[in-house]
Structure formats: C-alpha cells, structure tokens
Amino acid sequence: MSASVVTSLPGPASRRLLEQQERDESSARTYPRHTPIAVAGGQGSYLHDVDGNRFLDFLSGAGVLALGHGNPELIAAAQAQLNVATHMLDFPTEAKSEFSTRLLGMLPEAMRDRMKIHFCGPTGADGIDAALKLCKTATGRADVISFHGGFHGSTQSTLAITGLRGSKEHLHNLLPGTTFFPYSYCFKCPLALNPDSCQVNCVRYLENLLADPNGGVRLPAAVVLEMVQGEGGVVPARAEFVTELRRITRERNIPLVVDEVQTGCGRTGTWYAFEQYGIEPDVIVSSKALGGGHPASVIIYDERLDGWAPGAHTGTFRGNQLAFAAGAALMRIVERDDVLAHVREIGEFLRAGLDALQLNHAIGPMIGEVRGRGLMLGVELNPLGSWTASEVAGRVRMAALRRGLLFELAGRDDCVARFLPPLNLSRGEAQEALDILGAAFAEVSAEALGGAHVGRQDGSHEKEGIHV
Ligand code: PLP
C-alpha cells in the first residue's frame, strides 16, 4: 500500500461533509480547518478519506492509535469484551484485573510495589485534574508549578497550567495559583543562554526562587512536567533539567507529576519517557494510546500520596471495559513484538532522514531544528523569504497533504511540523514519508525564495479549498 491522492482537497464528498460540519458544529473545531478531509476509515498506517484518497497518517488520532488503524488483535479484544461487559463504573472485573496487572508490570521494577492506580474519566485532562487533586490533598498545599510551552488539556484546571495563552485569553477565574517556569527549550532558550555553556539556569532559577524567602512563590502542591513537550513543539527536556528538577522536588517534598499523556505507551521508545531520564516520578498520568484506541485515563502514583477518602475522585466513565480489554492487548503486543525496540529503530531511521533533509542545501535553510525521541519527532521551521516560520510550516503541511502525508503542527504559533506515526510503522512507510516531506519542503522552499510559479512534480491539483 502507498499514499495516493486522486482529487483536489477537499474532494467533493469531503466538501459536503465539511460543509455540514461547519453548519452543525461549533466554531471551536480544529483539525478539518487545516486538513480539509472527511474520514472514511483507515488501515494500518494509512487513513482513507471519503473521496478515495489515501494518506500516510502521521497524526494517529493525536497519538491514540498506537498500532495504526484497524489493528485486528485490538479489534478482536474489544469485540470479545463487547459480549461480556462494556461499562462497570469502578467495580472490579476480569478485564480490569488483567489491565491493572499489566499496567503495573510496565513500570520500572523498583516502582512496581509502591504505586497505585486510579482510573479517571476518559481524557488526558481528566487524569491531570485528578493528579492535581491528589497532590493538593496529600500536601495540604494549593499552588502548582508548570512550564512555559507545556500543554495539559482544555478544561479549566488544565488550561490554567498550560502555556498556550491564546486559549485562555478570554477565560477568567481558571485555577488560581499557577506559576510558570522556563522549560529547557534550548533551541530558543527562554533565558537567552547558550546550552553549551549554561548551567541549566532554567532549573537553577526555579530552585533559587523556591529557596528565596522574598521570591513570592509558595511551596507548591505539585510540579507538573512533560518529558517531551508535545503541543509545545516536540521539545525533549534536557537530561540535567529533569534530574535536577527531581532532586529539587524531592528535597522539598514536592510531588513531581509527569504528564505522559502523549509521551507514554511506548511513543518515545520506552513505555514511559521518564525511564530515559533515570528518575522516579511521584505521579504518572497516562491516557491517549492507553486504551488500545478506546478512551482511558489513569493516574499511577506513590501510595504515600493516597490521602483520598472513599469517593474523593469519581466519574461515571471510569470503567471502560473495552479500553481495558484493548489496552491489555496493546501491552501484550508491545511485549510480544518488542515494539519498543522497533520504535527506537524506526525513530532513528526517520530522524536520520530528517537530519539529511536539513543538510540538503535547497531545503536546509528552512529547517531550524530536528528533534524528538522515538516516534515523537518534530521539525521546527525557520522563516523563509517573506514568510514567517508558521506560514512556512502551514504551507509544508498542505504540500505534504496533497502528496498523501498527514501530520499536525505544534509549537509557538504552529512553527513545528510534528510527527506521531503508528508505533509499528514499517521502514518502507517511513521512507515514503521522508520522500513526501523532501518534495513538500522543496516545493515550499522554491516558492518562498523564487516566487509562486513552481510546478508540482506529484501531479496533484493546483486548486484546493483551503489555503493556510
Ligand atoms: N497532556 C498532554 C501532554 C497532551 O498532549 C494532551 C492532549 O493532547 C493532554 C494532556 C490532554 O489530553 P485530552 O485531550 O485527552 O484531554
């Protein structure tokens, strides 16, 4: 199978559904605004639209579809469970029992015996919100520390600790007491330092402020951290940043919450990204791929934080049996097929291909930095010609979509092309994506530097309904 785009975008059948969606749904809808397709379904690494176009899917349902579309084993697990039970609140069931045992078994050995699971409502934001409540209860403190560029959800508490300013500009009375600190975004250091010579001053600043009786920051209930910022632009935390943060939080008895909603379940080449940093967090939040394609969200936390009374955190949809069955199957497959080693191998292959694009003299100037871990990769674009970095990124996304590669943007003003392919992506599919990206980058580069009259080599149509 390979990508194939046979209509202009959107095609006629997509256009009809997109128009209906525009009439029926809220103006907060996002993906179809910049990726103008209506979806028919998918198979493996490919997503099909209703016009017969086939796209290599490097979005994977925002990281939910860890094994791509229509994985037969995940489908079989959910189908079998459909006949047993679908929803059971927080009663114990066989499906939940297997899921919990496997999930605890995915933890580093030293952590297994002291961690507990709480099943939350089904979204990542539900998990983060639960983690904040847990840490507030356990510490008796009110405030939270999070980081510039961090993303933790769209509810009122999670937006409050999220860096994205635009989404909360007009929302008042979010969770009070959040302090943002600089993240180790070394490519554009928030402290304007050189990463080769700095002393990880970003985390040093946090430590100084917590120690400063006149610093104005109270001891927080939690520090919430992504090991690789996803929405923030695929920015892996620097190793010393994380180890120092762990030391500082431990010394001050501040629970460290790692948000593994996007990085978890193998995405970065280990089951959790924190494993690559050699630290042990106090709370792990996991969701997205966790339920094998079905909604699931958990917090896994050190039992010493378990100060919750019965019913302290409830939610109707915290017993999704289909997610337990499919999620357990996912973990089984990850172990059986050594999916994590595959993620590391294909991730390196893809990364090397992206690095090679940066070295290409025609494309290189538009690429600021290639970064990421495992199969969570990003390319930060530079401004080019008269276009800003985000205009360049938007045009690259559209040029790639016309050639059959679907991906999302992230980072400041969406200046990062972000790749979240299925974890079982084949080498051939990775190469196909690199070929498409190479052609898309070249087209946009030529347009930016040489005017708009550049022929497309892919035979795709010139007219499309959406210009980004
Ligand atoms: N945390 C991280 C790191 C995320 O990437 C996301 C979503 O993209 C969330 C939390 C929120 O998850 P959800 O959209 O399921 O609420």
Residues whose N, C-alpha, C, O or C-beta is under 5 A from the ligand:
A	BS01	PLP	T123 G124 A125 F151 H152 G153 G230 D259 V261 Q262
